[in-house]
Amino acid sequence: MSSDSHSHDHHEEGFIRKYIFSVDHKIIGIQYGITSLLFLLFGFSLMAIMRWQLAYPDTVIPIVGFLFGESGTLASEQYNSLGAMHGTIMIFLGIVPLAVGAFGNYLVPLQIGAIDMAFPKLNAASYWTYFVGGVIMISSFFMPEGAARSGWTSYPPLSIFENGQTIWLISMIFLITSSLLGSMNIIVTIVQLRAPGLSWMRLPIFVWAQFVTSFLLVLAFPPLEAAAVMQLMDRVAGTSFFLPSGLVMSGEIVDVAGSGSPLLWQHLFWFLAHPEVYVLILPALGIVGEILANNTRKPIWGFKSIIYSMVFLGFCSFIVWAHHMFLTGMGQAMSAFFQTTTMIISIPSVVILTSYFLSLWGGSIRFNTPMLFALAFLPMFGIGGLTGLPLGLAASDIYLHDTYYVIGHFHYVVAPGTIFALFAGIYYWFPKMTGKKMNEMLGKLHFWPSLIFMNGIFMPMFIQGLAGVSRRLADGGVSYAHASGVLEWNEFMSMSAFFLGLAQIPFIINIIMSLFAGDKASRNPWDSTTIEWAAPSPPVGHGNFDTPVNVYHSAYEYSVPDSKKDFTPQFEKNG
């Protein structure tokens, strides 16, 4: 690492240099965190508008109706736009930057005893590339063409001819580049900058999760970036990478070069998009592991099994993508292969989840706010995983594909699953990041309604999906006779979504209030064992630690027999 990256004197740095264009991994992590939370709020708002339309089709949207024309109602094209942008913003601008950009940036150097990331300037470049990509994506709402409306999957040939997709593709190129820069930085940092004594099997679960996640991003994102450039050329340069010959639109043959394949895009997209699911879930599993060990006051059960399962998950995630494509007419041999790999990939997830459940057995459990969110994650992720199995078998997927069942399954993995884990992480590491404690009462006031209303939104989707209700219907299924028996759930789900929005107010109040008036946090307020708690709260500016760190123990030595206290920090020579 170049010494000049850390040679700036604190007192000489102005506000803009120190906090806006910083190369300090902690500031960049906080930048990622604030930006991604704002994008999540925006993406949630789009969902709330869609849920109003589904519950009360063609009625005036309260408060923001004027944005959608004189009628104040949501047209089908506008609904499609909101759907496409909701998915894109929540995943690529919200959850992934929060899970990897914010938590990864802030915590990985601290948890391995490093003074910064391996490439601080590359780290800053990664954030600003992400920021520019996000601004471009949001700007599409104000363009004459409007925002993308070909779904977050951007399937051709529709995406080649539909308005708004050009800006979406340009934005995605920026966002993918950002992820590649950030993930390479994390990999090199973990390999090269570990503190003395920190062997691979002494690394915390969270660091392992970030390590595997970064490899997924490095290997899976380039094919999609290439595909995004190719689709962009199809739109603006007259190429036909994804356009077949003899394409008919509105009764007329389209004048294109042809000979392209729309299925090629699907292969390239899902080659990224299925590993992307594990990009979302692995950091969540890492966060939950840290919090469970700390709040059960005992070592994680089956630590090595969890690590091997994470690595195996990472590998397997690259050979299951085509289970999203059973309805494309692939042959029986291909179908059988991807069904088999899909069943196999469920095994490491079950191993990790089982280890976490067994870790609770016999523990002295502390039910603080981070622990409540971590505990809720376990069954929610379990539901998400189990409901995915019928979608991995061609025989059942034929009936369930593109129904609300798929929406329910996916959202159980990423909403009450991943997002609950991210909330747990915010509550857990907030004292370290800010030096202030968060309010426990407000935390619980945030948790319980969130848990109830999350299930209120997504559980009925399985009922509608099993009844055959298709997703992406702007009227919620009113025009389909087979949906009539389950339509009453639309209003229930929408009301749950609105109340879920209200349930986030205590969280926002908690953050602001704790920052300005929270109780001062000690260096190690949770009595934890991992290295980040050796640093002051908040950590020292450029350098993190006030004394050099050496590692003497494994990551989770809680309740060691004959020890003076119930935890033995990695960085203390004598426990």
C-alpha positions in Angstrom: 0.0 0.0 0.0 1.4 3.4 -0.8 2.2 5.4 2.2 1.0 8.7 0.6 -2.6 7.4 0.8 -2.4 7.9 4.6 0.0 10.7 4.9 -2.5 13.6 5.0 -2.7 15.4 8.3 -6.2 15.3 9.7 -6.2 19.0 10.7 -5.2 20.1 7.2 -8.0 18.3 5.4 -11.1 20.4 4.6 -14.6 19.0 5.0 -14.9 18.1 1.3 -11.6 16.4 1.1 -12.1 14.5 4.4 -15.8 13.5 4.0 -16.8 13.7 0.4 -13.7 12.7 -1.6 -12.1 10.6 1.2 -9.9 7.6 0.6 -10.5 6.3 4.1 -12.3 3.0 4.0 -14.6 4.0 6.9 -15.8 7.2 5.3 -16.3 5.4 2.0 -18.3 2.6 3.9 -20.5 5.3 5.5 -21.0 7.0 2.1 -22.1 3.7 0.6 -24.3 3.1 3.6 -26.1 6.5 3.5 -26.5 6.4 -0.3 -27.8 2.8 -0.4 -30.3 3.5 2.4 -31.6 6.5 0.5 -32.0 4.4 -2.7 -33.7 1.7 -0.6 -36.2 4.3 0.6 -36.8 5.5 -3.0 -37.2 1.9 -4.2 -39.7 1.2 -1.4 -41.7 4.3 -2.3 -42.0 3.0 -5.9 -43.3 -0.3 -4.5 -45.9 1.5 -2.3 -47.3 3.3 -5.4 -47.5 -0.1 -7.2 -49.2 -1.6 -4.3 -51.8 1.2 -4.3 -52.5 0.4 -7.9 -52.8 -3.3 -7.3 -55.2 -2.8 -4.3 -57.3 0.0 -5.9 -56.8 -0.2 -9.7 -57.3 3.1 -11.6 -58.0 5.2 -8.5 -56.2 8.4 -7.8 -52.9 7.9 -6.0 -52.7 9.9 -2.8 -50.1 12.6 -2.3 -48.0 11.8 -5.4 -50.8 11.3 -8.0 -50.0 14.5 -9.8 -46.6 13.1 -10.9 -48.4 10.6 -13.2 -50.5 13.0 -15.3 -53.7 14.9 -14.9 -55.8 11.9 -14.0 -53.6 11.1 -11.0 -53.8 7.4 -11.8 -51.2 4.9 -12.9 -51.2 3.9 -16.5 -50.0 0.3 -17.4 -46.8 1.7 -19.0 -46.1 3.7 -15.9 -46.7 0.6 -13.7 -44.2 -1.4 -15.9 -41.7 1.4 -15.4 -42.1 1.4 -11.6 -41.8 -2.4 -11.6 -38.6 -2.4 -13.6 -37.0 0.4 -11.6 -38.1 -1.0 -8.2 -36.3 -4.3 -8.9 -33.2 -2.6 -10.3 -32.9 0.1 -7.5 -33.6 -2.3 -4.6 -31.0 -4.9 -5.8 -28.2 -3.0 -7.7 -28.5 0.4 -5.9 -29.7 -0.6 -2.5 -29.0 -4.1 -1.0 -25.8 -5.0 -2.8 -24.1 -1.6 -2.1 -25.2 -1.8 1.5 -24.2 -5.4 2.1 -20.8 -5.3 0.2 -20.0 -1.6 -0.3 -21.0 -0.3 3.2 -20.5 -3.3 5.5 -17.6 -4.8 3.5 -15.7 -1.5 3.2 -16.2 -0.5 6.8 -15.7 -3.8 8.6 -13.3 -6.0 6.5 -10.2 -4.0 7.3 -11.2 -3.6 10.9 -11.9 -7.4 11.3 -8.6 -8.4 9.8 -6.6 -5.7 11.8 -5.6 -3.7 8.7 -5.3 0.1 8.6 -7.2 0.5 5.3 -8.1 -1.3 2.1 -5.3 -2.4 -0.1 -6.1 0.2 -2.8 -7.7 3.3 -1.1 -8.0 5.4 -4.2 -9.5 2.5 -6.1 -12.0 2.2 -3.3 -13.0 5.9 -3.7 -13.3 5.3 -7.5 -15.6 2.4 -6.8 -18.0 4.5 -4.7 -18.1 7.4 -7.1 -18.7 5.1 -10.1 -21.6 3.6 -8.2 -22.9 7.1 -7.3 -22.7 8.3 -10.9 -24.5 5.0 -12.1 -27.2 5.7 -9.5 -27.7 9.3 -10.6 -28.0 8.2 -14.2 -30.5 5.5 -13.3 -32.7 8.0 -11.4 -32.3 10.6 -14.1 -34.2 8.3 -16.5 -37.4 9.3 -14.7 -36.9 12.9 -16.1 -36.0 11.9 -19.7 -38.4 12.3 -22.5 -38.4 8.5 -23.1 -39.1 7.9 -19.4 -37.7 5.2 -17.2 -37.0 1.6 -18.3 -40.1 -0.6 -18.5 -38.8 -3.9 -19.7 -38.5 -5.4 -16.2 -35.3 -5.6 -14.2 -34.3 -8.5 -16.4 -34.4 -6.4 -19.6 -35.4 -9.3 -21.8 -35.0 -8.7 -25.6 -36.5 -8.2 -28.1 -38.9 -6.0 -26.0 -36.0 -4.2 -24.4 -34.5 -3.4 -27.7 -37.6 -1.4 -28.9 -39.1 -0.2 -25.6 -38.5 3.3 -24.4 -36.1 4.2 -21.6 -33.9 1.2 -21.8 -30.8 3.0 -23.1 -30.3 5.0 -19.9 -30.8 1.8 -17.9 -28.1 0.0 -19.8 -25.6 2.9 -19.4 -26.3 3.0 -15.7 -25.8 -0.8 -15.3 -22.4 -0.5 -17.0 -21.4 2.0 -14.3 -22.8 -0.1 -11.5 -21.1 -3.3 -12.7 -17.8 -1.5 -13.0 -18.1 -0.2 -9.5 -18.8 -3.7 -8.1 -15.8 -5.1 -10.0 -13.5 -2.4 -8.6 -14.8 -2.9 -5.0 -14.8 -6.7 -5.0 -11.2 -6.9 -6.3 -10.1 -4.5 -3.6 -11.8 -6.7 -0.9 -10.1 -9.9 -2.2 -6.6 -8.4 -2.2 -7.2 -6.8 1.2 -8.2 -10.1 2.8 -5.3 -12.0 1.2 -2.6 -9.5 1.8 -3.3 -7.3 4.9 -4.3 -9.7 7.7 -2.8 -9.0 11.1 0.0 -11.2 12.4 -1.4 -14.5 13.7 -4.7 -14.2 11.8 -4.7 -17.5 9.8 -7.5 -18.4 7.4 -9.4 -20.4 10.0 -9.2 -17.6 12.5 -11.1 -15.2 10.2 -14.6 -14.3 11.3 -17.5 -15.7 9.4 -18.3 -12.2 8.1 -14.9 -11.8 6.4 -15.3 -15.2 4.8 -18.7 -14.2 3.5 -17.3 -11.0 2.0 -14.4 -13.0 0.5 -16.7 -15.5 -1.3 -19.1 -12.7 -2.3 -16.3 -10.7 -3.9 -15.2 -13.7 -6.0 -18.8 -14.1 -7.1 -19.0 -10.5 -8.3 -15.6 -10.7 -10.0 -16.5 -13.8 -12.0 -20.2 -13.3 -12.6 -20.5 -9.6 -13.5 -18.2 -9.4 -16.6 -20.5 -11.5 -18.8 -23.4 -9.2 -17.9 -21.4 -6.1 -18.5 -20.4 -7.5 -21.9 -24.1 -8.3 -22.5 -25.2 -4.8 -21.5 -22.8 -3.3 -24.0 -24.1 -5.7 -26.7 -27.7 -4.8 -25.9 -26.8 -1.1 -26.0 -25.3 -1.6 -29.5 -28.5 -3.4 -30.6 -30.4 -0.3 -29.5 -28.2 2.5 -30.9 -25.8 1.0 -33.4 -28.0 -1.3 -35.5 -26.4 -4.6 -34.4 -28.4 -7.8 -33.8 -26.7 -9.7 -31.0 -30.1 -10.5 -29.4 -32.5 -9.9 -32.3 -33.7 -12.9 -34.4 -34.4 -12.8 -38.1 -38.1 -12.3 -39.3 -39.1 -10.4 -36.1 -42.7 -9.1 -36.5 -43.9 -6.1 -34.5 -47.4 -4.6 -34.9 -48.0 -6.8 -37.9 -44.9 -5.7 -39.8 -41.5 -7.3 -40.2 -38.9 -5.4 -38.3 -35.9 -4.2 -40.4 -33.0 -5.6 -38.4 -29.9 -7.5 -39.4 -31.2 -10.5 -37.5 -29.5 -13.9 -36.8 -29.2 -12.9 -33.1 -30.7 -14.9 -30.1 -32.9 -13.4 -27.4 -32.1 -16.6 -25.4 -28.4 -15.6 -25.4 -29.3 -12.5 -23.3 -31.2 -14.7 -20.8 -28.2 -17.0 -20.4 -25.8 -14.1 -19.9 -28.2 -12.3 -17.5 -29.0 -15.3 -15.3 -25.3 -16.4 -15.2 -25.0 -13.2 -13.2 -28.4 -13.0 -11.6 -28.4 -16.3 -9.8 -24.9 -15.8 -8.2 -26.4 -12.3 -7.4 -28.8 -14.0 -5.0 -25.9 -15.3 -3.1 -24.2 -11.9 -3.3 -27.2 -10.7 -1.3 -27.5 -13.6 1.1 -23.8 -14.4 1.9 -23.0 -11.1 3.6 -26.3 -11.5 5.5 -25.3 -15.0 6.7 -22.0 -13.5 7.8 -23.6 -10.7 9.8 -26.1 -13.1 11.4 -23.2 -15.5 12.4 -21.3 -12.7 14.2 -24.4 -11.6 16.1 -25.5 -15.1 17.1 -22.1 -16.0 18.5 -22.0 -12.8 20.5 -25.5 -13.0 21.9 -25.6 -16.7 22.7 -22.2 -16.3 24.5 -20.9 -19.5 22.9 -18.9 -20.5 19.8 -20.8 -21.0 16.6 -21.6 -24.6 16.1 -19.9 -26.2 13.2 -17.7 -23.2 12.3 -15.6 -25.1 9.6 -18.7 -26.6 8.1 -20.1 -23.1 7.7 -17.0 -21.9 5.9 -16.8 -24.9 3.6 -20.5 -24.5 2.8 -20.0 -20.8 1.9 -17.2 -21.7 -0.5 -19.3 -24.6 -2.0 -22.3 -22.2 -2.3 -20.1 -19.8 -4.2 -18.9 -22.5 -6.6 -22.3 -24.1 -7.1 -24.1 -20.7 -7.7 -22.4 -20.7 -11.2 -24.0 -23.9 -12.4 -27.7 -23.4 -11.6 -28.6 -20.4 -13.6 -30.8 -22.1 -16.3 -33.4 -23.2 -13.7 -34.8 -19.7 -14.5 -35.2 -20.8 -18.1 -37.1 -24.1 -18.0 -39.9 -22.6 -20.1 -37.5 -21.7 -22.9 -37.7 -25.2 -24.4 -34.3 -26.5 -23.3 -33.7 -30.2 -23.8 -34.4 -32.8 -21.2 -30.7 -33.4 -20.6 -30.0 -29.7 -19.9 -33.1 -29.5 -17.8 -32.1 -32.6 -15.7 -28.6 -31.2 -15.1 -29.9 -27.9 -13.8 -32.6 -29.5 -11.7 -29.9 -31.7 -10.1 -27.5 -28.8 -9.4 -30.4 -26.7 -8.0 -31.2 -29.5 -5.5 -27.5 -29.8 -4.6 -27.0 -26.1 -3.9 -29.8 -26.3 -1.3 -27.5 -28.5 0.8 -24.9 -26.0 1.9 -27.7 -23.4 2.7 -29.3 -26.0 4.9 -26.0 -26.8 6.6 -25.4 -23.1 7.4 -29.0 -22.6 8.7 -28.8 -25.8 10.8 -25.5 -24.7 12.3 -27.0 -21.4 13.3 -30.1 -23.0 14.8 -27.9 -25.5 16.7 -25.8 -22.6 18.0 -28.8 -21.4 19.9 -29.0 -24.6 21.9 -27.7 -24.1 25.4 -26.8 -20.5 24.9 -27.2 -17.7 27.3 -29.3 -15.7 24.8 -29.5 -11.9 25.0 -32.6 -10.6 23.2 -31.3 -7.2 22.2 -32.4 -5.6 18.9 -29.5 -6.9 16.7 -30.3 -10.4 18.1 -34.0 -10.1 17.4 -33.4 -9.2 13.7 -30.8 -12.0 13.4 -33.2 -14.6 14.9 -36.0 -13.5 12.6 -33.7 -13.9 9.7 -33.4 -17.6 10.3 -37.0 -18.7 9.6 -37.6 -16.0 7.0 -34.6 -17.2 5.0 -35.7 -20.8 5.6 -39.1 -20.0 4.1 -37.4 -18.3 1.1 -35.2 -21.3 0.5 -37.8 -24.0 0.9 -40.3 -22.3 -1.4 -37.5 -22.1 -4.0 -37.3 -25.9 -4.4 -40.5 -26.3 -6.5 -39.2 -23.6 -8.8 -36.0 -25.7 -9.3 -38.0 -28.7 -10.6 -39.2 -28.3 -14.2 -42.4 -30.3 -13.5 -43.7 -27.8 -10.9 -42.0 -24.7 -12.4 -44.1 -25.0 -15.5 -47.1 -24.1 -13.4 -45.5 -21.7 -11.0 -43.2 -19.7 -13.4 -44.1 -16.0 -13.7 -46.7 -16.2 -11.0 -46.9 -14.4 -7.7 -45.4 -17.5 -6.1 -42.0 -16.5 -7.6 -42.3 -13.0 -6.2 -43.1 -14.4 -2.8 -40.2 -16.8 -2.8 -37.6 -14.2 -4.0 -38.8 -11.5 -1.6 -38.6 -13.9 1.4 -34.9 -14.4 0.6 -34.1 -10.7 0.2 -36.7 -8.7 2.2 -37.4 -10.4 5.6 -34.2 -12.4 4.9 -31.3 -10.2 3.7 -32.7 -6.8 4.8 -33.4 -8.1 8.3 -29.8 -9.2 8.5 -28.6 -5.8 7.3 -30.8 -4.1 10.0 -29.2 -6.4 12.5 -25.7 -5.3 11.3 -26.6 -1.6 11.5 -27.8 -2.0 15.1 -24.8 -4.2 16.1 -22.0 -2.1 14.6 -23.5 1.4 15.0 -21.7 1.9 18.4 -18.4 1.1 16.7 -19.1 3.4 13.7 -20.3 6.4 15.6 -19.3 5.9 19.3 -23.0 6.2 20.3 -25.5 3.5 21.4 -28.8 3.1 19.7 -32.0 3.2 21.7 -33.3 -0.3 22.5 -36.9 0.6 22.9 -37.1 2.3 19.5 -35.2 -0.7 18.1 -37.8 -3.1 19.3 -40.6 -0.8 18.1 -38.9 -1.1 14.7 -38.5 -4.8 14.8 -41.9 -6.2 15.8 -44.1 -4.3 13.3 -41.5 -5.0 10.5 -41.7 -8.7 11.2 -45.5 -8.8 11.2 -46.0 -6.6 8.1 -43.2 -8.3 6.1 -45.1 -11.5 6.4 -48.3 -9.7 5.7 -47.0 -8.6 2.3 -45.3 -11.7 1.1 -47.1 -14.8 2.5 -50.3 -14.1 0.6 -48.2 -14.1 -2.6 -47.8 -17.8 -2.3 -51.6 -18.2 -2.2 -52.1 -16.0 -5.3 -49.3 -17.8 -7.1 -50.6 -21.2 -6.4 -54.0 -20.0 -7.8 -52.2 -19.1 -11.0 -52.2 -15.3 -10.8 -49.5 -13.9 -13.1 -47.0 -11.3 -11.9 -46.5 -7.9 -13.6 -50.3 -7.3 -14.0 -51.1 -3.6 -13.5 -54.6 -4.4 -12.4 -53.6 -7.1 -9.9 -55.5 -9.8 -11.8 -58.9 -8.2 -12.2 -59.1 -9.1 -15.9 -58.5 -12.8 -15.2 -61.4 -15.0 -14.1 -59.1 -17.6 -12.3 -57.8 -14.8 -10.1 -61.2 -13.8 -8.7 -61.0 -16.1 -5.6 -57.7 -14.6 -4.3 -58.0 -10.9 -5.3 -59.1 -9.9 -1.8 -55.5 -10.5 -0.8 -54.3 -7.5 -2.9 -55.7 -5.0 -0.4 -54.4 -6.9 2.6 -50.9 -7.0 1.1 -51.0 -3.3 0.2 -52.1 -2.3 3.6 -49.3 -4.4 5.1 -46.8 -2.6 2.8 -48.1 0.8 3.9 -47.8 -0.1 7.6 -44.3 -1.6 6.9 -43.3 1.9 5.6 -44.6 3.4 8.9 -42.7 0.8 10.9 -39.4 2.2 9.5 -40.0 5.6 11.2 -38.7 4.5 14.6 -35.5 3.3 12.8 -35.0 6.7 11.2 -35.7 8.5 14.5 -33.4 6.1 16.3 -30.4 6.8 14.0 -30.8 10.6 14.1 -31.5 10.7 17.9 -28.6 8.3 18.7 -26.2 10.3 16.6 -26.9 13.5 18.4 -28.0 12.5 21.8 -27.2 8.8 22.2 -25.3 7.4 25.2 -21.6 7.1 24.6 -20.4 3.7 23.6 -17.4 2.0 25.0 -14.7 0.3 22.9 -16.4 -3.1 23.2 -20.0 -2.5 24.3 -21.2 -6.0 23.3 -18.3 -7.9 25.0 -17.3 -9.3 21.6 -14.2 -11.2 20.6 -13.4 -10.1 17.0 -10.7 -7.6 16.1 -12.8 -4.6 15.2 -13.6 -4.2 18.9 -9.9 -3.5 19.7 -10.2 -0.2 17.9 -11.7 2.9 19.6 -15.3 3.7 19.0 -15.3 5.3 16.4 -11.9 4.0 15.1 -8.9 6.3 14.7 -9.0 8.4 11.5 -6.2 7.0 9.2 -5.0 3.8 10.8 -8.0 2.5 12.7 -6.1 1.1 15.8 -4.3 3.1 18.4 -1.9 0.2 19.0 -0.7 -2.5 16.6 -2.9 -5.6 16.6 -1.8 -9.2 16.9 -4.1 -12.3 16.9 -3.8 -15.1 19.4 -7.2 -16.9 19.4 -9.9 -18.1 17.0 -12.8 -15.8 16.3 -15.5 -16.9 18.8 -14.0 -18.0 22.1 -17.0 -17.4 24.3 -17.5 -19.1 27.6 -14.1 -20.9 27.6 -13.8 -23.1 30.7 -11.6 -21.8 33.4 -11.4 -18.3 31.8 -11.8 -15.2 34.0 -14.6 -13.8 31.8 -17.1 -15.3 29.3 -15.3 -14.0 26.3 -11.7 -14.1 25.1 -10.9 -11.4 22.4 -8.7 -12.5 19.5 -6.4 -9.6 20.2 -5.7 -10.3 24.0 -2.7 -12.6 24.6 -4.0 -14.0 27.9 -7.7 -14.8 27.9 
